[in-house]
Amino acid sequence: MTITVIIPVYNAEEFIEKAVESVIQFPEVKEVLLIDDGSKDHSLQICQQMAEKHPLVKTIQHEDKKNHGVSATRNLGMDLASQEFVAFLDADDYYLPNRFDAERECLKNPDIDGVFGAIGVEFVTEAGKQKYLSVINDTGLTTVHHPAEGKEVFNGLIQIDPTFGTFFSLIATTLRKSAIENPKLRLNESLRMHEDKDFIVKLSYHCNLKSGFIDKAVAIRTGHENNTFSSVQNRSKQYYINQEKLYNSLYSWAKEEKLPEDITEMFKLKGICAYISQKQGVAKYINYAFKALANPKLLKTRYQYFALKNRL
């Protein structure tokens, strides 16, 4: 078992060294790709120093050396990864010593394409803690609620099984490189938020994923005031704009892949709900009426209530 770890880097000079040190402790890790995404601080220089210090670490930039976003940066890493398996880490996060314990066993089975686990959170600034809690309001594990494998994972993420949970983190996910050589299995570069959820839903459909350690953390996400994931307040207009983009992406994908009509329709209706939720006052009800006329199924599902009850 050999692993490439992909680490997108953007203005993370305070954290890079800890991230890298947490990765290279594992004998299975044979390649670490530090991909600078047009950082404005000293991140690139620190990456280069880490590459000089550790032979398995490589520093990479986009061809034009500009900022392309985390999706494009992870996609570049997946294209360049040379090892049997691919894992992910963000430059301000770190792995725990048990990070690949479940993988060592589960991935002996060639039918398993990937393993995912739970992550914890560590607050490095008080401002970061308050910002995190204002958005996520939970300091527990980011995880799912019960073990699953294969289509059970997909059905859970899209809430056919409402008991499963809707998200697990990419930084606790390890994938067989051969399983993601399908060019369709890349992050949507037009999404600047929720790109990871969009990706894991698609992964869970195309790949045979299995839960690993879901009751204890295998990696730690750091909470600080510059976290991207906590930069948009819940139930703000931008929050619903991001939700609309996510579900429109999944709807387009579901149509292209010819997924069952009920699943495709679900993504469409969730996108419509997010669109209506961006509106206020009379405009909300006018938009609701027009969308309901064009999409009568909106009136026959629970989504009609979500669209109207959401308030900015």
Salt bridges, closest charged atoms under 4 A:
GLU13 OE1 - HIS42 ND1 3.17
GLU21 OE2 - LYS53 NZ 3.63
GLU21 OE2 - HIS54 NE2 3.45
GLU28 OE2 - ARG104 NE 2.36
GLU31 OE2 - LYS58 NZ 2.89
ASP37 OD1 - HIS62 NE2 3.26
ASP64 OD1 - HIS68 NE2 2.79
ASP79 OD1 - ARG186 NH2 3.08
GLU84 OE2 - ARG176 NH1 3.89
ASP90 OD1 - ARG74 NH2 2.90
ASP92 OD2 - HIS224 NE2 2.68
ASP101 OD1 - ARG104 NH1 2.48
GLU103 OE2 - ARG99 NH1 2.89
GLU105 OE1 - LYS108 NZ 3.41
GLU122 OE2 - LYS18 NZ 3.90
GLU149 OE1 - LYS210 NZ 3.46
ASP161 OD2 - HIS146 NE2 3.05
GLU195 OE2 - ARG74 NH1 3.76
ASP198 OD2 - LYS202 NZ 2.81
GLU257 OE2 - LYS184 NZ 3.05
GLU257 OE1 - HIS206 NE2 3.96
GLU261 OE2 - LYS297 NZ 3.47
